[in-house]
Amino acid sequence: MVVNVTNIKAASDGVWEGDNPLSCAFPLLIVQVVIVLFSSRFLAFLLRPLRQPKVVAEILGGILLGPSALGRNKDFIELVFPKWSTPILESVASIGLLFFLFLVGLELDLAALGQTGKKTFAIALTGICLPFALGAGISLFLRRDVEEDHGSAGYWQFFLFIGVALSITAFPVLARILAELKLLTTSVGQTALAAAAFNDIAAWILLALAVALPGSHNHQKHASPLISIWVLLSGVAFVVFMVFVIQPAMRWIVQYYDRTTHEACICLTLAGVLVSGFITDIIGLHSIFGAFVFGLIIPKSGSFRERLVERIEDFVSGLLLPLYFASSGLKTDVNKIRGGEAWGILVLVISTACAGKIIGTFLMAMMCTIPPRESLTLGFLMNTKGLVELVVLNIGREKKVLNEEMFAILVLMALVTTFMTTPSVVAIYKPLNYGGLDSTTSSGKGKLHILACVRSPRDVPCIIKLVESFGTSNGSVTLYVMHLMELNDRPSSISVVQQTRRNGVPFINRLCNKRSRDEIEDAFSIYEQIGDKKQRIKVRHLKSVSALGTMHEDICNVAERKKVWMIVLPRMVMGWGVVNQRVMENAKCAVAVLSHQEAGESSTSSGEGTKRVGVVFIGGHNDRKALEIGSKMAQNPKIIVTLLRFSDTTITSRYCEKEIDEVAVEEFKKQCEGVLVEYEEISGEGNLARIIEAMGRKEYELVIIGNRQVLTSYYEMGRVEVSTLVIHGCSENDRAKTIVGDNV
């Protein structure tokens, strides 16, 4: 059916007026967006057990919607993706691409990259040069097929496009693969991420050079080499102008925003992205270069960047970016790869890309004294492709440097190399196997290790008050504070990785005298400065950047490595409850969950004076764990522990193991010799109200309860205003779990 594009309406008059909504631009665009989102999300769901990044599902979804699969049905194409709608779909997708590259520029902190060291730079350089050289070698062979469709394609331009396509490492995709494999905070992950950032910047420079060179697409314009020189000089002038003029202006805008939170600053920045893209398009470079450079020059400090990313990333990454993959898939026709020679070229391209990246990275990493297994892992990680690969290939297709067959071959190469990354790394490198450390006891005599997980500064006061209860003058407490951050498909989740080093080692900004901190680190820093020095509480900071479904692995593995005695978790809301549940199921030590605390609580010490802690003992494993916690708190001279022992056999017979319980009580008394501990025997003929009444006779700061029936009665009688430490039900492997109640 022939359609006159000039007669296409933006919106339909409705079916009652006899209009077909799919013949109008905007209703058709809505249908296309819905189909693209559904297909990509459905494929991502299917690929989730394989731990594949979402970009694989989006690329595959675009290919399936194109002429390779569903697009072979002419009726489907004419109905959903007619030719006249292609410019509209690509324009909307290009806006998403423009802002996504701006977000990628925001992620890359050039100052942080300067600290990565010579090893990382050498690995990145080799990971670019070897595949680029191999790409130059096979480009002589591949160019013959392109010439059949596009005549005498510019050799240098074709050479650069093939070299860049084979040497790219996708920084955003790699970051998510590392997070999925729990490698973000390992030395391998940090090296790979920094090398990928170097690789990305080099790839953009090479791509700009490839775009600037004349090729077959402009042979009718009688282009001379001087035009390429003018394009490159204009591009350099643009970068200089952005660095020395726009960057100081943006620094002033960021400072003004932090003082006033003015919305005009956000709008001005978003307009700057579009203007930068427009300028580079005028120069002769692609508009994405302007957006990427503009993202690089924005200051990374302050709240401006976080607020800016919050405004645009969900809409861009979740809605517009999948349209770019779909538009790329609509251009990819796998059916163009026909005959043994074409499939041989596909195998050659994939083999060359993998060999160049993996072998080059492996050899240089070995020369940098990195162990062989980690070196090989780095090679496979650096072989990751993704969005940047598609950008290069689409530009090459637009410039008539790549024909449809070569375009399809290179798209499949990007898909295969990205798909193979996760299973290859899992087979080679398994960092989560720490050798089964015994975490049921603390390491070192008199030392106590506690792992406290926090989501926000609101969790800090309760954690400090609880940890202070364990501080003693005879031993020391080491508090590992793990900041939990949910990793999703948003670029802002990755930016925190650049401020993270190996687990247990704080990130230190070597370029500045000030440490790079967030509010949580600041709160604990204040506590360390003004807290009681005699208690000797050492604070170490860690970060976990993971999806909620796998975050418990980070927590449990760190607890094992650090030989943690107790894990303290914040009260989880809005889907975070799965983290607590899985930690309780998998941890090999006590687990404490903090419930909501009052907003007005101080984040420092809980105050001077003696505090009272009540330990309720009926019998059973949970109550014996309560005794162990109580004995630790009793060593604190500011804590008076009261043992409330319930002796009614009508209730205790269901829970206690008399001989073991008696041994536990005697051990408690032995450990508490010389410290202030009170004992109170309670009997009530099966009436739990008696024990609740006894608990209420004194003003306790904290009550430790191991019996769930007592806990229920405790709350039913209105004692919720008292802080409560509840021993959760043990699993079959005898792991004790604890829950910390209100206002600890």
C-alpha positions in Angstrom: 0.0 0.0 0.0 1.4 3.4 -1.0 1.0 6.1 1.6 1.4 9.8 1.0 3.5 10.9 4.0 2.4 14.5 3.7 -1.2 13.3 4.5 -0.2 11.5 7.7 -2.0 13.1 10.6 -0.6 13.3 14.1 -3.8 12.1 15.9 -6.9 10.3 14.6 -10.5 11.5 14.9 -11.5 8.2 16.4 -13.0 5.0 15.2 -16.5 6.6 15.3 -15.4 9.1 12.7 -14.2 6.2 10.5 -10.5 6.8 11.2 -7.9 4.0 11.6 -5.7 5.0 14.6 -2.8 3.0 13.2 -2.7 5.2 10.1 -1.9 8.2 12.3 1.5 9.0 13.7 0.9 9.3 17.5 -1.5 6.3 18.1 0.8 4.1 16.0 3.8 5.3 18.1 2.0 4.3 21.3 1.3 0.8 19.9 4.9 0.4 18.8 6.2 1.5 22.3 3.9 -1.0 24.0 5.0 -3.9 21.7 8.7 -3.1 22.2 8.4 -2.8 26.0 6.4 -6.0 26.3 8.7 -8.0 24.1 11.9 -6.8 25.8 10.6 -7.3 29.3 9.3 -10.8 28.4 12.6 -11.8 27.0 14.4 -10.3 30.0 12.2 -12.5 32.2 13.0 -15.6 30.2 16.8 -14.9 30.3 16.9 -14.0 34.0 17.8 -17.6 35.1 20.8 -17.3 32.8 21.8 -14.0 34.6 22.0 -12.1 31.3 21.9 -8.3 31.3 18.8 -6.6 30.1 20.6 -5.3 27.0 20.8 -8.8 25.6 17.0 -9.1 25.8 16.5 -5.7 24.2 18.8 -6.5 21.3 17.2 -9.9 20.8 13.7 -8.4 21.1 14.6 -5.8 18.4 15.9 -8.6 16.1 12.8 -10.7 16.6 10.5 -7.7 15.7 12.5 -7.0 12.6 12.7 -8.8 9.2 14.7 -11.7 10.8 11.5 -13.1 12.4 8.1 -11.4 12.8 9.0 -8.8 10.2 9.0 -11.5 7.5 5.2 -11.3 7.7 4.4 -8.3 5.4 1.0 -7.8 7.0 2.6 -7.4 10.5 5.1 -4.9 9.2 2.6 -2.9 7.3 0.3 -2.8 10.3 2.7 -2.1 13.1 6.0 -0.9 11.6 5.2 0.7 8.2 8.0 2.5 6.4 6.5 5.9 6.8 6.7 5.5 10.7 10.4 4.7 10.7 11.6 8.3 10.9 9.2 9.1 13.7 10.3 6.0 15.7 14.0 6.7 15.1 13.6 10.3 16.1 12.0 9.5 19.4 14.6 6.7 20.0 17.4 9.1 19.2 16.2 11.5 21.9 16.5 8.6 24.3 19.9 7.8 23.0 21.0 11.4 23.3 20.1 11.6 27.0 21.4 8.1 27.8 24.8 9.0 26.5 24.6 12.1 28.6 23.9 9.9 31.6 26.9 7.7 30.7 29.0 10.9 30.7 27.7 11.7 34.1 28.8 8.2 35.3 32.4 8.6 34.2 34.5 10.5 36.7 37.7 11.5 35.0 39.3 12.4 38.3 38.6 8.9 39.7 40.0 7.3 36.5 43.2 9.1 37.1 43.7 7.2 40.3 43.4 3.7 38.8 47.1 3.3 38.1 49.3 2.3 35.3 48.2 -1.4 35.4 44.6 -0.5 34.6 45.7 1.9 31.8 48.0 -0.7 30.3 45.3 -3.4 30.3 42.8 -1.0 28.7 45.3 0.1 26.1 46.1 -3.5 25.1 42.4 -4.4 25.2 41.9 -1.7 22.5 45.0 -2.0 20.4 45.1 -5.8 19.7 41.5 -6.2 18.6 41.8 -3.0 16.6 44.8 -4.3 14.8 43.1 -7.6 14.1 40.1 -5.7 12.9 42.3 -3.8 10.5 43.6 -7.1 9.2 40.3 -8.7 8.5 38.8 -5.4 7.1 40.9 -6.0 3.9 38.9 -9.2 3.4 35.5 -7.9 4.6 35.7 -4.7 2.4 35.1 -6.7 -0.8 31.5 -7.6 0.3 30.7 -3.9 1.2 32.0 -2.7 -2.2 29.5 -4.8 -4.0 26.7 -2.7 -2.5 28.2 0.7 -2.0 30.9 1.0 -4.6 34.3 2.2 -3.5 33.8 2.7 0.2 36.4 4.8 1.9 39.0 2.3 3.1 40.2 4.3 6.2 36.6 4.9 7.3 35.7 1.3 6.9 38.9 0.3 8.6 38.1 2.5 11.6 34.5 1.3 11.9 35.5 -2.3 11.9 38.3 -1.7 14.4 36.1 0.3 16.8 33.3 -2.3 16.5 35.8 -5.1 17.5 37.6 -3.2 20.3 34.7 -1.7 22.2 33.8 -2.6 25.8 30.4 -1.5 27.0 30.9 0.2 30.3 27.2 0.4 31.5 26.6 -3.3 30.5 29.8 -4.5 32.1 28.9 -2.8 35.4 25.6 -4.6 35.6 27.2 -8.0 34.8 29.8 -7.4 37.5 27.0 -6.6 40.0 25.0 -9.7 39.0 28.1 -11.8 39.5 29.1 -10.1 42.8 32.3 -8.8 41.4 31.8 -5.1 41.8 33.8 -4.7 45.0 36.6 -7.2 44.0 39.9 -6.3 42.5 38.9 -8.0 39.3 35.7 -6.0 39.1 37.4 -2.7 39.9 40.1 -3.2 37.3 37.6 -4.3 34.6 35.3 -1.3 35.3 38.1 1.2 35.2 39.6 -0.3 32.0 36.2 -0.3 30.4 35.8 3.4 31.2 39.2 4.1 29.5 38.0 1.9 26.6 34.8 3.8 26.2 36.5 7.2 26.0 39.0 5.9 23.4 36.2 4.4 21.4 34.3 7.7 21.2 37.5 9.4 20.0 38.1 6.8 17.3 34.4 6.9 16.3 34.5 10.6 15.9 37.5 10.2 13.7 35.7 7.6 11.6 32.7 9.8 11.2 34.8 12.8 10.2 36.6 10.9 7.4 35.1 11.1 3.9 33.6 7.9 2.5 31.3 6.6 -0.2 28.3 8.3 1.3 29.5 11.7 0.2 31.4 11.0 -3.0 28.9 13.0 -5.0 29.8 16.1 -3.0 33.4 15.8 -4.3 34.6 15.9 -0.7 38.3 16.6 -0.1 40.4 15.6 2.9 40.3 19.2 4.0 36.7 18.7 5.0 37.7 16.0 7.4 40.4 18.2 8.9 37.9 21.0 9.4 35.5 18.5 11.1 38.2 17.3 13.4 39.4 20.8 14.2 35.9 21.9 14.9 35.4 18.9 17.2 38.5 19.7 19.1 37.4 23.4 19.4 34.0 22.2 20.7 35.7 20.1 23.4 38.0 23.0 24.4 35.0 25.3 24.6 33.1 22.9 26.8 36.0 22.4 29.2 37.2 26.0 29.6 33.9 27.9 29.2 30.9 25.6 29.9 32.4 23.6 32.7 33.1 26.7 34.9 29.6 27.8 34.2 28.2 24.4 35.1 30.2 24.5 38.3 28.6 27.8 39.2 25.1 26.4 38.4 25.8 23.3 40.6 26.8 25.5 43.5 23.8 27.8 43.0 21.5 24.7 42.9 22.9 23.3 46.1 22.2 26.6 47.9 18.7 27.2 46.5 17.4 24.0 44.8 16.3 26.1 41.8 14.3 24.2 39.1 15.7 26.5 36.4 19.1 24.8 36.9 17.7 21.4 35.9 15.8 22.9 32.9 19.0 24.7 31.8 21.0 21.6 31.9 18.5 19.5 30.0 18.5 22.2 27.3 22.3 22.1 27.3 22.2 18.4 26.3 20.0 19.2 23.3 22.1 22.2 22.3 25.4 20.3 22.6 24.0 17.5 20.4 22.8 20.1 17.9 26.2 21.7 17.7 28.1 18.5 17.1 25.6 17.6 14.4 26.2 20.9 12.7 30.0 20.2 12.9 29.6 16.9 11.1 30.0 14.6 14.1 27.0 12.7 15.5 24.8 14.5 18.0 25.6 11.9 20.7 29.1 13.2 21.0 27.9 16.5 22.2 25.6 14.9 24.8 28.4 12.6 26.0 30.9 15.5 26.4 28.4 17.6 28.1 27.8 14.8 30.7 31.6 14.5 31.2 32.1 18.2 32.2 29.3 18.4 34.8 30.8 18.4 38.3 30.3 15.1 40.1 30.1 16.5 43.6 27.0 17.8 45.4 23.3 16.7 45.1 22.8 18.2 41.6 23.9 15.2 39.7 21.8 12.8 41.8 18.7 15.0 41.4 19.3 15.4 37.7 19.6 11.7 37.1 16.5 11.0 39.1 14.6 13.3 36.8 15.4 11.7 33.5 16.9 8.2 33.9 13.7 6.2 34.5 12.0 7.7 31.4 15.0 7.4 29.3 16.3 4.0 30.3 13.0 2.4 30.8 11.0 3.8 27.9 13.0 5.5 25.2 16.1 3.4 25.1 14.4 0.1 24.2 13.0 1.9 21.2 16.6 2.4 19.9 17.2 -1.3 20.2 13.9 -2.0 18.4 14.8 0.4 15.6 18.2 -1.3 15.3 16.5 -4.7 15.2 14.1 -3.5 12.4 17.2 -2.9 10.3 18.9 -6.2 11.1 18.0 -8.9 8.7 19.7 -12.2 9.6 18.3 -13.6 6.4 20.9 -11.5 4.5 23.6 -13.8 5.8 23.3 -16.5 3.1 25.7 -19.1 2.0 28.8 -20.8 3.6 31.0 -17.8 2.9 28.7 -15.4 4.8 28.4 -17.7 7.8 32.2 -18.2 7.6 32.6 -14.4 7.8 30.3 -14.4 10.9 32.5 -17.0 12.6 35.6 -15.1 11.6 34.4 -11.8 13.0 33.3 -13.4 16.3 36.5 -15.3 16.7 38.6 -12.2 15.9 36.7 -10.1 18.4 37.0 -12.6 21.2 40.6 -13.5 20.5 41.7 -9.8 20.3 40.0 -8.8 23.6 40.6 -12.0 25.6 44.1 -12.7 24.6 45.3 -9.1 24.6 43.8 -8.4 28.1 45.0 -11.8 29.4 48.6 -11.2 28.3 48.9 -7.7 29.6 47.2 -8.7 32.9 49.8 -11.5 33.3 52.6 -9.0 32.7 51.1 -6.8 35.4 51.5 -9.8 37.9 47.8 -10.5 38.1 47.1 -14.3 38.7 46.2 -16.3 35.6 42.6 -17.1 36.6 41.9 -13.4 37.3 43.7 -12.4 34.1 41.5 -14.7 32.0 38.4 -13.4 33.8 39.4 -9.9 32.9 39.7 -10.9 29.3 36.1 -12.3 29.1 34.8 -9.3 31.0 36.4 -6.8 28.6 34.8 -8.7 25.7 31.4 -7.3 26.7 29.5 -5.4 24.0 26.2 -3.5 24.2 24.6 -0.2 23.4 27.8 1.5 22.3 28.3 -1.3 19.8 24.9 -0.7 18.3 25.5 3.0 18.1 28.7 2.5 16.1 27.0 0.0 13.8 24.0 2.2 13.2 26.2 5.2 12.3 28.2 3.0 10.0 25.0 1.9 8.3 23.8 5.5 7.9 27.1 6.5 6.4 26.9 3.7 3.9 30.1 2.2 5.3 28.3 -1.1 6.2 25.9 -2.9 4.0 22.9 -4.9 5.4 24.8 -8.2 5.5 27.8 -6.8 7.3 25.5 -4.9 9.7 23.7 -8.1 10.6 26.9 -9.9 11.1 28.3 -7.3 13.5 25.0 -7.1 15.4 25.1 -10.9 15.9 28.7 -10.6 17.0 27.8 -8.1 19.7 24.9 -10.3 20.9 27.1 -13.5 21.0 30.0 -11.9 22.8 27.8 -10.2 25.4 25.8 -13.4 26.0 28.9 -15.5 26.6 30.4 -13.2 29.2 28.4 -14.3 32.2 28.6 -18.1 31.8 32.3 -17.9 30.9 33.2 -15.8 34.0 31.1 -18.1 36.3 32.9 -21.1 34.9 36.4 -19.5 35.4 36.1 -17.3 38.5 34.0 -18.1 41.5 34.9 -15.4 44.1 32.1 -16.3 46.5 33.7 -19.5 47.7 35.7 -18.3 50.7 36.5 -21.7 52.0 33.8 -22.0 54.7 35.2 -19.7 57.4 33.8 -20.4 60.9 31.7 -17.2 61.7 30.1 -18.4 64.8 32.8 -16.9 67.0 34.7 -13.7 66.8 38.2 -13.6 65.6 40.7 -12.9 68.4 40.4 -12.9 72.1 38.2 -10.2 73.5 37.3 -8.9 70.1 33.7 -8.6 68.8 32.9 -8.2 65.1 29.4 -6.8 64.2 28.1 -6.2 60.7 25.5 -3.4 60.6 23.6 -2.9 57.3 22.0 0.5 56.6 19.8 1.9 53.9 19.6 5.5 55.0 20.9 7.8 57.7 17.7 7.1 59.7 19.1 3.6 60.5 22.2 5.0 62.1 21.0 6.0 65.7 19.6 2.6 66.6 22.7 0.8 65.3 25.0 3.1 67.4 22.9 2.5 70.5 22.9 -1.2 70.1 26.6 -1.5 69.4 27.4 0.8 72.4 25.8 -1.9 74.5 28.5 -4.3 73.6 31.4 -1.9 74.1 33.8 -3.0 76.9 36.9 -1.8 78.5 38.5 -5.3 78.3 38.0 -5.9 74.6 37.2 -4.0 71.4 34.2 -3.9 69.1 34.7 -3.7 65.3 31.6 -2.4 63.5 31.4 -3.1 59.8 28.9 -0.7 58.4 27.6 -1.9 55.0 25.6 0.6 53.0 23.0 -1.3 51.0 22.2 0.1 47.6 19.7 -1.5 45.2 21.1 -2.0 41.7 18.7 -1.8 38.9 19.0 -0.7 35.3 19.4 2.9 36.2 22.8 4.5 35.5 22.9 6.2 38.9 23.3 2.9 40.6 26.6 2.4 38.9 28.1 5.7 39.9 28.5 4.6 43.5 30.8 1.8 42.3 33.5 4.3 41.4 33.5 5.3 45.1 33.9 1.7 46.3 37.0 -0.4 46.7 37.4 -3.9 48.1 35.1 -5.0 50.9 36.2 -3.6 54.2 38.5 -1.0 52.8 37.1 2.6 52.7 37.4 4.5 49.5 40.0 7.3 49.7 40.2 10.2 47.3 43.9 10.5 46.6 43.5 13.7 44.7 41.9 15.6 47.6 42.6 16.0 51.3 39.0 15.3 52.1 37.5 11.8 52.1 34.7 11.1 49.7 31.8 10.4 52.1 28.1 10.2 52.2 25.7 11.1 55.0 26.0 7.7 56.6 29.8 7.8 56.8 29.5 11.4 58.2 27.2 10.2 60.9 29.5 7.5 62.1 32.5 9.8 61.8 30.8 12.2 64.2 30.1 9.4 66.6 33.8 8.2 66.5 34.9 11.7 67.3 32.6 12.4 70.2 31.9 8.9 71.4 33.3 7.2 74.5 37.0 6.4 73.7 37.2 3.8 76.4 34.8 1.5 74.5 37.2 1.2 71.6 34.6 0.8 68.9 36.2 0.7 65.4 34.1 1.5 62.4 34.8 0.2 58.9 32.7 1.1 55.9 31.6 -1.2 53.1 29.1 -1.0 50.2 26.8 -3.5 48.6 25.4 -2.6 45.2 23.2 -5.5 44.3 19.7 -6.4 43.1 17.3 -7.1 46.0 17.1 -10.8 45.1 20.8 -11.4 45.5 21.8 -8.7 48.1 21.7 -11.3 50.9 24.7 -13.1 49.2 26.8 -10.0 49.8 25.8 -9.7 53.4 26.3 -13.4 54.3 29.6 -13.7 52.5 31.1 -10.6 54.2 29.8 -11.9 57.5 31.7 -15.1 56.9 34.9 -13.4 55.8 34.9 -11.0 58.7 33.9 -13.7 61.2 31.0 -11.6 62.3 29.3 -12.5 65.6 26.0 -10.7 64.8 24.4 -9.1 61.7 22.2 -6.0 62.2 19.7 -5.2 59.5 17.5 -2.2 59.0 13.7 -2.5 58.9 13.0 -3.2 55.3 10.1 -1.7 53.5 8.8 -1.5 49.9 10.0 -4.8 48.7 13.2 -5.0 50.8 11.7 -7.6 53.2 13.1 -10.4 51.0 16.6 -9.3 51.9 15.9 -9.8 55.7 14.2 -13.1 55.1 17.0 -14.6 53.0 19.7 -13.3 55.3 18.0 -15.1 58.2 17.8 -18.3 56.1 21.4 -18.3 55.0 23.5 -16.5 57.7 25.6 -18.5 60.1 25.4 -16.1 63.0 22.8 -14.0 64.9 20.8 -11.6 62.8 19.2 -8.5 64.2 16.5 -6.5 62.3 15.9 -2.9 63.3 12.4 -1.6 63.4 11.4 2.0 62.9 13.0 4.6 65.1 11.8 8.1 65.9 13.1 10.8 63.6 14.2 13.0 66.4 16.7 10.6 67.8 20.3 11.6 67.9 22.8 9.9 65.7 25.5 9.9 68.4 25.7 8.5 71.9 22.6 7.4 73.7 23.5 9.6 76.7 25.2 9.3 80.0 24.0 7.2 83.0 23.3 3.5 83.6 21.0 1.6 81.3 18.9 -1.4 82.2 18.6 -4.5 80.0 16.2 -7.4 80.8 16.9 -10.9 79.5 13.8 -13.2 79.6 14.7 -16.9 80.0 12.3 -19.7 79.7 14.3 -22.4 77.9 15.4 -23.6 74.5 17.9 -22.6 71.9 16.5 -19.1 71.3 16.7 -18.2 75.0 20.2 -19.6 75.3 21.2 -17.2 72.5 19.5 -14.4 74.5 21.7 -15.3 77.4 24.8 -15.1 75.2 23.8 -11.6 74.0 23.0 -10.6 77.6 26.4 -11.7 78.8 28.1 -9.6 76.2 26.1 -6.5 77.2 26.8 -7.2 80.9 30.5 -6.5 80.3 29.7 -2.9 79.6 30.0 -1.0 82.9 27.1 1.3 81.8 24.7 -1.6 81.4 22.9 -3.4 84.2 21.6 -6.7 83.0 18.6 -8.4 84.8 18.0 -12.1 84.2 14.3 -12.7 84.4 14.0 -16.5 84.7 10.5 -18.0 84.2 10.2 -21.3 86.1 6.7 -22.4 85.4 6.9 -26.0 84.1 3.5 -25.8 82.3 5.1 -23.5 79.8 8.8 -24.2 80.0 8.3 -28.0 79.3 7.5 -27.2 75.6 10.7 -25.1 75.1 13.4 -26.1 77.5 16.1 -28.8 77.4 16.7 -28.8 81.2 20.3 -30.0 81.3 21.5 -27.8 78.5 19.5 -24.8 79.9 21.0 -25.2 83.3 24.5 -25.3 81.8 23.8 -22.2 79.8 22.6 -20.3 83.0 25.6 -21.4 84.9 27.9 -20.3 82.1 26.0 -16.9 82.1 26.7 -16.5 85.8 30.3 -17.4 85.4 30.9 -14.9 82.6 29.1 -12.2 84.6 31.2 -12.6 87.7 32.5 -9.3 88.9 30.0 -7.3 86.9 26.6 -5.9 88.0 23.9 -8.4 87.1 20.5 -8.9 88.8 18.6 -12.2 89.0 14.9 -12.6 89.4 13.0 -15.9 89.5 9.4 -15.8 88.2 6.6 -18.4 88.5 3.1 -17.9 87.3 1.3 -21.3 86.9 1.0 -20.9 83.1 0.0 -17.3 83.2 2.2 -15.2 80.9 0.8 -12.1 82.4 3.0 -12.6 85.4 6.2 -12.4 83.5 5.0 -9.4 81.6 4.1 -7.7 84.9 7.5 -8.5 86.2 9.1 -7.1 83.1 7.2 -3.8 83.6 8.3 -3.3 87.2 11.5 -1.7 86.1 12.4 0.9 83.4 14.3 -1.2 80.9 16.1 0.4 78.0 16.0 -3.0 76.2 14.3 -6.3 76.8 15.7 -9.5 75.2 13.0 -12.1 74.5 13.6 -15.5 73.0 10.1 -16.9 73.2 7.5 -15.9 70.6 4.6 -16.5 72.9 6.0 -14.2 75.5 6.6 -11.6 72.8 3.0 -11.8 71.6 1.7 -11.3 75.1 4.3 -8.6 75.7 2.9 -6.5 72.9 -0.7 -7.3 73.7 -0.3 -5.7 77.1 0.9 -2.4 75.6 4.6 -2.7 76.2 5.5 -1.6 72.6 7.2 1.6 73.8 10.1 -0.5 75.3 12.9 -1.5 73.0 12.9 -5.2 72.4 15.4 -7.7 71.1 13.6 -10.8 69.9 15.3 -14.1 69.2 13.8 -15.3 66.0 12.9 -19.0 65.4 15.9 -21.1 64.6 16.3 -23.1 61.4 17.1 -26.8 61.3 20.8 -26.1 61.2 20.6 -24.4 64.6 21.1 -20.8 63.4 19.8 -18.2 65.9 18.1 -15.2 64.5 17.3 -12.0 66.3 15.0 -9.0 65.7 15.6 -5.6 67.3 12.5 -3.7 68.1 11.4 -0.1 68.4 13.8 2.7 69.5 16.8 0.6 70.3 
